[in-house]
């Protein structure tokens, strides 16, 4: 255990003593919002990347669905005749 008595020979330097006796862990942050954002990032890392990746996949799937539906509508309109692709 570290002795913080100023008369002790084991007393850490003043800078280290200030770090060891911090009362508020969020003292260095400018606002609670910043601390909240950091906590959210710690709980769910890479959130922005996942949103971007899944959004891109959804956009590609939607485009594919539109293409398939237009080709299906054209095939139904032609009927029994062979549809040239």
Secondary structure, 3 states (H helix, E strand, C coil): CCCCCCCCCCCCCHHHHHHHCCCCCCCCCCCHHHHHHHHHHHHCCCHHHHHHHHHHHHHHHHHHHHHHHHHHHHHHHHCCCCCCC
